[in-house]
Amino acid sequence: MEHFIQLLSDALEKDSEKIDKKDEFRNYEEWDSLAVLSLIAMIKQNYNITIPRKDFDELNTVSELYEYIQAHR
């Protein structure tokens, strides 16, 4: 999870110390359309998966996103 948070931090250009697994990532001040694209690219590059839009829209917290990735690797 720590590695994922660091990757998320890089993708969102947010200090990793300010990211908690319980956070709703869409509520971050840094969240915008560019952040979405950066996050999608990071997941594809590091985990080799593409999350379908329908599934992505249902993920809310950092932990949910991480668990989804782990389940679909």
N, C-alpha and C positions, 0 to 999 in steps of 0.2 A: 504494500500500500504506500509506503514512503516513496518508492521510486515513481509510482503513478502520480502522487501528489507533486513531486518535483517536475515531472513532465507536464502536468496540468498547469503548474505555476509558470513554466516557460511558455506554454501555448497561450495563456491568458495574460502574460506579463504582469503577474501578481505575485507578491512575496509569499513563498511557500509557508512561512510561519503564520500567515493569515488565512490558511486554508485548512479547514477541518472536515473530516469525513461526513459529518452531519450537515454541513452547509448545503443549501440549495444553490447550486452553481449559477443558475440563471439570475439570481439576485445579486451577484457580484457587480460592483460598479463598472468593472471592466467588460461585462457581458454586452456584446453587440454582434452584428452580423460578421464582422471580421473575426471575432473570438470564436464564433461557431465554426467558421471555415478552418481556423487554426486548430481547433480541437479535433475536428474530423480528420484533418491531415495528420495530426499527431497520433491519433488512434490507428489510422491506416499504416503509417510508417513504423510504429513501434509494436503493434499487435497484429498487424496484417488482417484486420477485419473492417468491414464497413457496416455501420449500424443503420438499418432501415429507418427512414424518417419517422414512421409510425412508432417504432420502438423508442427512438431517441426522444420523441415528444413525451413519452411516459416516464422517462427517467428524470428524477428531480434532484437527488442529493449526489454528492461526490461518491459516497459509498455505493449507491445504486448503480452509478455509471461504472465504477470499478468492478462490482460483482457481475454486471452484464458482460463486460469485456472478458473477465475470467471464465465465465460460463460458455462463451462463444469462440474461444481461442482454438 
